[in-house]
Amino acid sequence: MLKHKYIDKICIVVIAAALLITCLFINGESLGITFMSSQMGYETRLFERSKIHEIDIIIDDWQGFLETANEEEYRSCTIVIDGEAFSNVGLRVKGNNSRRLVHEYGLERYSLKVEFDHYEYNSYYGLDKFSLDASFQDNSYMKNWITYDMMDHMGVPTPLRSYANVRVNGEDWGLFLAIEEPEEAFARRVYGKNHGQLYKPDYKSLNDENADVALRYTDDAFESYDNIFRNAKFDITNRDKERVIEALKILSTGENLESAVDVDEVLRYFTVQVFVVNLDSYLGRTGHNYFLYEEEGIISILPWDYNLAFATYSLGMPDPINDATLYVNYPINTPASGEIMLNRPLYHNLMKNDEYFKQYHRYFDQLIKEYFESGYFEKFVEETKAMISPYVEKDPTAFCSHEDFLLAVETIKEFCLLRAESIRRQLEGTIPATIRGQTEDKSNFVDASSIWLPDMGEIADLKDE
């Protein structure tokens, strides 16, 4: 029995404090209190990463849905996630090149988008939208999985993800990677309720100049940035547009960059982006596959879409480059041609600043030391392989055999370990860290001749189906 003479008063104070804290959490934003991020229920459910989740898609006329995949139209379905059913959910096929090629080769394993609030206000424990990645051109099933984990490690805001065994109308459909789509739930989770604006800049035609996708300032006209603004994830105002344009204008000068750019976040992003040699990205010819976040005039870049990372972008093209040694040693200071670098100000103008350049190198040192040299990476890959291997083996729509999967896992693991070794030498100065320097001196390159890049997955695999 409690006998303290002040126990009644103590209990009253504790209860009052608890009520006050509860009120602050419920009404804090209306009182001017901003919480930097929000705990969302879906984080510990669908995106619990240590197990394979079960997803069943219940839909009328599945075959008709597949036959109209190129229309990219939503169809109503019921989604059952780990035994919980959610009705009247929007479902459509996802992807551009991958969608087209899956169709051309007469296959049916498309990546999918699942939108809970497409037809009515609905969510999965706060989640509005996620995608199911089909591992197109990725026999390891791990390109996105590994890259997002690296981004997480470096503190970059990153979509949540987990593996899911997918069924359609009760029939096995295959192992997919469930990925949180960067929309309202993502923004609230990462930045809080009073978050900023989110965009996914992309081109209409690759033959256009697409200066806005490259984040280049041209003028103050809204229409000059259509590839950004028409891909806004939330309703935007003219003032929102003005802030983005002003940020790009400051970025173009190369001065006072911290007044327009979240420099530290961007440097951490590029550390991973350059490591994984993703040429279908902001630092590649296409200049896309990223999200742009803006809040109070400050912009940052967020990761997206890595199925062509780890130097597999050119595979399937007329003249693919399968030189693993070239890509394992790919330079960290000039990770693209001079023409591309000059037209990518978010990278180029930051790297012209000596302090930012040094910090970029320090982040590489951190990534190599903590993620690779520590043994974490190998353990992470082996644990993932053990978890997903039985599901890959029985995957009825897989783009590859189980033996191909095992080979791809070893290939991507070896690529990353050799890449880490090369970057360590680039930081130490024994391997040149620029394209020009490597053209003149390849004597200390890390030998990656044992790696055959197509073993990670290529378009030619589709012909074997």
PLY file of the C-alpha trace (Angstrom):
ply
format ascii 1.0
element vertex 465
property float x
property float y
property float z
element edge 464
property int vertex1
property int vertex2
end_header
0.00 0.00 0.00
1.23 3.49 -0.82
1.54 5.60 2.35
3.38 8.71 1.14
1.50 11.68 2.63
1.63 13.55 -0.69
0.51 10.62 -2.85
-2.83 12.20 -3.80
-1.14 15.39 -4.94
1.53 13.46 -6.83
-1.11 11.44 -8.68
-3.02 14.58 -9.61
0.15 16.22 -10.97
1.07 13.12 -13.01
-2.43 12.87 -14.51
-2.46 16.59 -15.31
0.95 16.30 -17.02
-0.22 13.32 -19.06
-3.33 15.20 -20.17
-1.23 18.22 -21.09
1.16 16.15 -23.19
-1.76 14.44 -24.93
-3.35 17.81 -25.73
-0.07 19.08 -27.14
0.24 16.12 -29.47
-3.35 16.46 -30.62
-3.47 20.25 -30.92
0.21 21.17 -31.03
0.23 22.38 -34.61
-2.75 24.67 -34.07
-0.83 26.12 -31.13
2.19 26.81 -33.30
4.16 23.72 -32.25
5.67 21.80 -35.18
6.66 18.14 -34.93
9.44 17.25 -37.39
8.02 13.84 -38.27
5.05 11.64 -37.51
4.89 8.01 -36.44
2.65 6.21 -38.91
0.94 2.90 -38.17
1.96 1.31 -41.47
5.67 1.53 -40.60
5.51 -1.43 -38.25
2.99 -3.40 -40.30
3.50 -3.71 -44.06
7.00 -2.23 -43.88
8.33 -4.43 -41.12
11.43 -5.60 -43.00
12.43 -8.80 -41.22
9.74 -10.99 -42.78
7.97 -11.70 -46.05
4.49 -10.16 -46.07
1.46 -11.69 -47.73
-0.59 -9.64 -50.20
-3.60 -10.92 -52.08
-5.14 -8.83 -54.86
-8.81 -9.63 -55.39
-10.00 -8.16 -58.68
-12.60 -8.85 -61.35
-11.25 -9.74 -64.81
-7.53 -9.88 -63.94
-6.73 -10.96 -67.47
-8.52 -7.92 -68.85
-6.53 -5.74 -66.46
-3.27 -7.19 -67.83
-4.36 -6.82 -71.44
-4.98 -3.08 -70.93
-1.73 -2.49 -69.02
-0.50 0.12 -71.49
-3.49 2.33 -70.72
-2.20 2.75 -67.12
-5.73 3.19 -65.83
-6.78 2.40 -62.27
-9.15 -0.47 -61.55
-10.97 -1.10 -58.29
-9.87 -4.10 -56.27
-9.64 -5.45 -52.74
-6.18 -5.70 -51.21
-5.60 -8.21 -48.42
-2.39 -7.43 -46.52
-1.27 -9.98 -43.95
-4.86 -11.10 -43.54
-6.50 -7.63 -43.39
-8.79 -6.69 -46.27
-9.14 -3.18 -47.73
-11.85 -2.70 -50.35
-12.33 -0.29 -53.28
-8.59 0.33 -53.64
-7.10 1.65 -56.87
-4.71 -0.61 -58.81
-2.79 0.12 -61.99
0.31 -0.99 -63.85
3.50 0.97 -63.12
6.54 1.81 -65.24
7.58 3.21 -68.59
10.30 1.24 -70.37
9.80 -1.82 -68.19
6.06 -1.80 -68.81
6.58 -1.48 -72.57
9.12 -4.31 -72.72
7.11 -6.67 -70.54
4.22 -6.14 -72.96
6.40 -6.54 -76.07
7.81 -9.84 -74.86
4.34 -11.17 -74.12
4.90 -11.40 -70.37
2.55 -10.40 -67.56
4.82 -9.59 -64.59
4.26 -5.84 -64.33
5.16 -3.58 -61.45
1.99 -2.22 -59.84
0.75 0.86 -58.01
-1.71 0.48 -55.13
-3.61 3.65 -54.17
-5.87 3.38 -51.13
-7.54 6.78 -51.56
-8.06 6.71 -55.32
-11.84 6.19 -55.17
-12.70 7.30 -51.64
-10.97 8.53 -48.52
-9.18 5.44 -47.30
-5.76 4.39 -46.09
-3.75 1.48 -44.74
-2.89 2.65 -41.22
-2.10 6.10 -42.65
-0.52 4.92 -45.92
-2.06 6.40 -49.06
-0.02 4.67 -51.76
2.63 2.03 -52.34
4.09 0.19 -55.30
4.92 -3.44 -55.93
8.23 -3.62 -57.76
8.58 -6.60 -60.09
12.42 -6.64 -60.09
12.57 -5.98 -63.83
16.16 -6.40 -65.08
17.15 -7.35 -61.54
17.77 -11.06 -61.04
19.08 -10.38 -57.54
15.73 -8.87 -56.42
17.98 -6.51 -54.42
18.96 -3.42 -56.43
16.34 -1.17 -54.85
16.59 -3.00 -51.52
20.36 -2.42 -51.19
20.36 1.15 -52.49
17.55 2.30 -50.21
19.31 0.67 -47.27
22.47 2.62 -48.13
20.45 5.83 -48.38
18.92 5.10 -44.98
22.36 4.50 -43.53
23.51 7.90 -44.79
20.48 9.65 -43.29
18.73 10.46 -46.57
14.88 10.52 -46.40
14.04 7.22 -48.07
10.87 5.27 -48.93
10.05 2.36 -46.63
10.13 -1.10 -48.23
9.63 -4.79 -47.56
9.28 -8.01 -49.52
5.82 -9.35 -50.25
4.58 -12.66 -51.57
1.79 -11.60 -53.93
-1.26 -13.61 -54.91
-4.02 -12.64 -57.34
-7.45 -14.02 -56.60
-5.81 -16.66 -54.41
-3.27 -17.79 -57.02
0.47 -17.27 -56.50
1.82 -14.36 -58.57
5.37 -13.93 -57.24
7.76 -12.15 -54.91
7.66 -8.35 -55.19
9.24 -5.49 -53.28
6.62 -3.28 -51.63
7.81 0.35 -51.67
6.23 3.35 -49.98
5.38 5.92 -52.66
6.58 9.45 -51.83
3.24 11.20 -51.47
1.20 12.57 -48.55
1.89 9.77 -46.06
5.62 9.81 -46.82
5.79 13.59 -46.43
3.92 13.52 -43.11
6.06 10.66 -41.83
9.36 12.32 -42.73
8.64 16.05 -42.40
5.53 16.30 -40.23
2.01 17.56 -40.93
3.19 21.01 -41.99
5.46 19.59 -44.68
6.56 21.34 -47.84
5.98 20.53 -51.50
7.01 17.34 -53.27
7.65 16.97 -57.01
8.80 14.18 -59.33
10.41 16.05 -62.24
10.25 14.09 -65.49
10.38 14.77 -69.18
7.65 14.37 -71.79
10.24 13.59 -74.46
13.91 12.80 -73.97
14.60 14.72 -77.18
13.53 17.99 -75.55
16.03 20.17 -73.69
14.43 19.38 -70.30
16.40 22.07 -68.49
13.91 22.02 -65.64
14.37 18.26 -65.06
18.09 19.01 -64.77
17.18 21.72 -62.22
18.64 24.48 -64.37
17.36 28.03 -64.02
16.34 29.58 -67.34
13.95 32.43 -66.54
11.13 33.36 -64.15
8.26 32.04 -66.29
6.21 29.27 -64.70
5.81 27.48 -68.03
9.58 27.03 -68.28
9.36 24.54 -65.41
6.38 22.51 -66.56
8.24 19.21 -66.10
8.47 20.04 -62.40
5.15 21.72 -61.66
2.85 19.36 -63.59
4.38 16.54 -61.55
3.61 18.11 -58.17
2.32 15.57 -55.65
0.14 18.13 -53.86
-1.87 21.17 -54.94
0.51 24.05 -55.56
0.12 27.81 -55.66
1.95 30.47 -57.63
3.90 31.24 -54.47
5.07 27.61 -54.34
6.28 27.92 -57.92
8.06 31.16 -57.20
9.98 29.60 -54.33
11.22 26.74 -56.50
12.27 29.09 -59.29
14.05 31.36 -56.81
15.91 28.38 -55.36
17.02 27.29 -58.84
18.09 30.86 -59.59
20.32 30.93 -56.51
21.62 27.46 -57.35
22.61 28.66 -60.82
24.89 31.33 -59.36
26.89 28.86 -57.28
26.84 31.32 -54.36
25.04 31.34 -50.99
23.83 27.84 -51.79
22.70 27.07 -48.27
20.00 29.73 -48.66
18.40 27.58 -51.39
19.66 24.02 -50.95
19.74 21.53 -48.09
23.43 21.06 -48.85
24.17 18.38 -46.27
21.27 16.16 -47.35
22.15 16.58 -51.02
25.80 15.62 -50.42
24.74 12.47 -48.56
22.35 11.59 -51.40
25.03 11.97 -54.06
27.45 9.84 -52.05
25.17 6.83 -52.43
23.96 7.81 -55.90
27.50 7.85 -57.25
28.48 4.66 -55.43
25.74 2.59 -57.10
26.60 3.86 -60.62
23.01 4.60 -61.54
23.20 6.18 -65.00
19.42 6.33 -65.39
19.29 9.20 -62.93
19.91 12.89 -62.31
23.60 12.30 -63.07
22.83 10.38 -66.25
21.73 11.32 -69.73
18.04 11.15 -68.77
18.42 13.40 -65.71
15.31 11.99 -63.99
14.32 9.29 -61.43
14.38 11.42 -58.32
11.98 13.40 -56.14
12.42 17.11 -55.40
11.38 18.37 -51.98
10.95 22.10 -51.26
10.16 23.73 -47.95
10.45 27.46 -47.21
12.58 27.99 -50.30
15.05 25.19 -49.54
15.24 22.28 -52.00
16.58 18.77 -51.57
16.69 15.61 -53.68
15.25 12.22 -52.70
16.03 8.72 -54.07
13.85 6.73 -56.45
14.06 3.78 -58.89
17.27 1.73 -58.93
16.45 -1.27 -61.11
19.11 -0.09 -63.62
21.74 0.78 -61.00
25.02 -1.06 -60.44
26.16 -0.26 -63.98
23.34 -2.14 -65.74
21.77 0.87 -67.50
23.30 0.13 -70.91
22.45 -3.58 -70.95
19.96 -4.30 -73.70
21.02 -1.29 -75.76
22.49 -1.78 -79.26
26.06 -1.41 -77.99
26.05 -2.32 -74.30
29.14 -1.65 -72.20
29.80 -4.75 -70.10
33.15 -3.59 -68.74
32.82 -4.23 -65.00
36.33 -2.90 -64.31
35.35 0.43 -65.87
32.27 0.78 -63.65
33.78 -0.60 -60.44
36.38 2.16 -60.75
33.92 4.80 -61.98
35.25 8.19 -60.80
33.58 9.77 -57.79
34.56 13.37 -58.62
33.28 13.43 -62.20
30.66 10.65 -62.34
29.48 11.71 -65.81
30.82 13.41 -68.91
31.71 17.09 -68.77
28.67 18.03 -70.84
26.31 16.32 -68.40
28.12 17.67 -65.33
27.89 21.26 -66.54
24.16 20.80 -67.01
23.51 19.30 -63.56
23.92 22.30 -61.23
22.72 20.52 -58.11
25.87 18.42 -58.31
28.29 20.59 -60.25
27.79 23.86 -58.38
28.04 22.17 -54.99
31.29 20.45 -55.97
32.85 23.79 -56.97
32.71 24.75 -53.28
35.87 23.45 -51.55
34.20 22.79 -48.20
31.25 20.95 -49.75
33.66 18.92 -51.89
35.65 17.90 -48.80
32.45 16.97 -46.98
31.39 14.83 -49.96
34.65 12.91 -49.61
34.18 12.59 -45.85
30.75 11.06 -46.47
32.32 8.55 -48.85
34.82 7.65 -46.15
31.94 7.18 -43.70
29.94 5.02 -46.12
32.88 2.77 -47.00
34.02 2.40 -43.40
30.64 1.85 -41.74
28.70 0.03 -44.45
31.32 -2.10 -46.20
34.58 -2.38 -44.29
32.64 -3.18 -41.09
31.16 -6.36 -42.60
27.61 -5.01 -42.32
26.93 -5.17 -46.06
27.85 -8.82 -46.53
25.76 -9.83 -43.53
22.82 -7.76 -44.80
22.94 -9.40 -48.25
23.29 -12.92 -46.86
20.39 -12.45 -44.46
18.23 -11.07 -47.27
19.17 -13.96 -49.56
18.24 -16.50 -46.89
14.90 -14.75 -46.31
13.77 -14.41 -49.93
15.41 -17.42 -51.59
12.55 -19.89 -50.94
10.09 -17.41 -52.42
12.23 -16.75 -55.49
12.56 -20.49 -56.04
8.77 -20.90 -56.29
8.06 -17.53 -57.98
5.75 -18.46 -60.90
6.28 -15.22 -62.87
10.01 -14.67 -62.18
12.15 -13.15 -64.93
14.93 -15.61 -64.04
15.60 -19.05 -62.61
16.56 -19.66 -58.98
20.10 -20.43 -60.13
20.18 -17.07 -61.95
19.02 -15.41 -58.73
21.82 -16.96 -56.67
24.39 -15.92 -59.29
22.99 -12.37 -59.39
23.22 -12.03 -55.61
26.88 -13.05 -55.66
27.51 -10.70 -58.59
25.96 -7.62 -56.99
27.74 -8.40 -53.72
31.12 -8.70 -55.44
30.49 -5.55 -57.49
29.76 -3.53 -54.36
32.75 -4.83 -52.41
35.14 -4.09 -55.28
33.48 -0.70 -55.79
34.09 0.10 -52.13
37.74 -0.90 -52.51
38.15 1.34 -55.57
36.53 4.31 -53.86
38.81 3.86 -50.87
41.78 4.07 -53.25
40.26 7.10 -54.99
39.97 8.85 -51.64
43.59 7.99 -50.91
44.72 9.23 -54.33
46.12 5.95 -55.69
43.32 5.74 -58.29
42.35 8.92 -60.18
38.90 10.19 -59.17
38.10 11.98 -62.44
37.31 10.78 -65.97
40.33 12.65 -67.35
42.66 11.20 -64.72
41.43 7.67 -65.34
41.85 8.09 -69.08
45.52 8.83 -68.46
46.21 6.28 -65.71
44.49 2.95 -65.13
47.51 1.26 -63.56
46.04 0.93 -60.07
42.49 0.05 -61.06
40.71 -2.58 -59.00
40.41 -5.63 -61.26
36.76 -6.58 -61.77
37.25 -8.83 -64.80
35.66 -11.70 -62.86
32.31 -9.89 -62.94
29.90 -10.29 -65.85
27.41 -7.44 -65.46
24.52 -9.18 -67.30
24.49 -11.74 -64.49
22.64 -9.10 -62.45
19.84 -9.14 -65.01
19.32 -7.75 -68.50
16.63 -7.37 -71.11
17.90 -10.45 -72.96
16.67 -12.56 -70.03
13.11 -11.85 -71.15
13.72 -13.83 -74.36
14.30 -16.99 -72.36
10.79 -16.99 -70.93
0 1
1 2
2 3
3 4
4 5
5 6
6 7
7 8
8 9
9 10
10 11
11 12
12 13
13 14
14 15
15 16
16 17
17 18
18 19
19 20
20 21
21 22
22 23
23 24
24 25
25 26
26 27
27 28
28 29
29 30
30 31
31 32
32 33
33 34
34 35
35 36
36 37
37 38
38 39
39 40
40 41
41 42
42 43
43 44
44 45
45 46
46 47
47 48
48 49
49 50
50 51
51 52
52 53
53 54
54 55
55 56
56 57
57 58
58 59
59 60
60 61
61 62
62 63
63 64
64 65
65 66
66 67
67 68
68 69
69 70
70 71
71 72
72 73
73 74
74 75
75 76
76 77
77 78
78 79
79 80
80 81
81 82
82 83
83 84
84 85
85 86
86 87
87 88
88 89
89 90
90 91
91 92
92 93
93 94
94 95
95 96
96 97
97 98
98 99
99 100
100 101
101 102
102 103
103 104
104 105
105 106
106 107
107 108
108 109
109 110
110 111
111 112
112 113
113 114
114 115
115 116
116 117
117 118
118 119
119 120
120 121
121 122
122 123
123 124
124 125
125 126
126 127
127 128
128 129
129 130
130 131
131 132
132 133
133 134
134 135
135 136
136 137
137 138
138 139
139 140
140 141
141 142
142 143
143 144
144 145
145 146
146 147
147 148
148 149
149 150
150 151
151 152
152 153
153 154
154 155
155 156
156 157
157 158
158 159
159 160
160 161
161 162
162 163
163 164
164 165
165 166
166 167
167 168
168 169
169 170
170 171
171 172
172 173
173 174
174 175
175 176
176 177
177 178
178 179
179 180
180 181
181 182
182 183
183 184
184 185
185 186
186 187
187 188
188 189
189 190
190 191
191 192
192 193
193 194
194 195
195 196
196 197
197 198
198 199
199 200
200 201
201 202
202 203
203 204
204 205
205 206
206 207
207 208
208 209
209 210
210 211
211 212
212 213
213 214
214 215
215 216
216 217
217 218
218 219
219 220
220 221
221 222
222 223
223 224
224 225
225 226
226 227
227 228
228 229
229 230
230 231
231 232
232 233
233 234
234 235
235 236
236 237
237 238
238 239
239 240
240 241
241 242
242 243
243 244
244 245
245 246
246 247
247 248
248 249
249 250
250 251
251 252
252 253
253 254
254 255
255 256
256 257
257 258
258 259
259 260
260 261
261 262
262 263
263 264
264 265
265 266
266 267
267 268
268 269
269 270
270 271
271 272
272 273
273 274
274 275
275 276
276 277
277 278
278 279
279 280
280 281
281 282
282 283
283 284
284 285
285 286
286 287
287 288
288 289
289 290
290 291
291 292
292 293
293 294
294 295
295 296
296 297
297 298
298 299
299 300
300 301
301 302
302 303
303 304
304 305
305 306
306 307
307 308
308 309
309 310
310 311
311 312
312 313
313 314
314 315
315 316
316 317
317 318
318 319
319 320
320 321
321 322
322 323
323 324
324 325
325 326
326 327
327 328
328 329
329 330
330 331
331 332
332 333
333 334
334 335
335 336
336 337
337 338
338 339
339 340
340 341
341 342
342 343
343 344
344 345
345 346
346 347
347 348
348 349
349 350
350 351
351 352
352 353
353 354
354 355
355 356
356 357
357 358
358 359
359 360
360 361
361 362
362 363
363 364
364 365
365 366
366 367
367 368
368 369
369 370
370 371
371 372
372 373
373 374
374 375
375 376
376 377
377 378
378 379
379 380
380 381
381 382
382 383
383 384
384 385
385 386
386 387
387 388
388 389
389 390
390 391
391 392
392 393
393 394
394 395
395 396
396 397
397 398
398 399
399 400
400 401
401 402
402 403
403 404
404 405
405 406
406 407
407 408
408 409
409 410
410 411
411 412
412 413
413 414
414 415
415 416
416 417
417 418
418 419
419 420
420 421
421 422
422 423
423 424
424 425
425 426
426 427
427 428
428 429
429 430
430 431
431 432
432 433
433 434
434 435
435 436
436 437
437 438
438 439
439 440
440 441
441 442
442 443
443 444
444 445
445 446
446 447
447 448
448 449
449 450
450 451
451 452
452 453
453 454
454 455
455 456
456 457
457 458
458 459
459 460
460 461
461 462
462 463
463 464
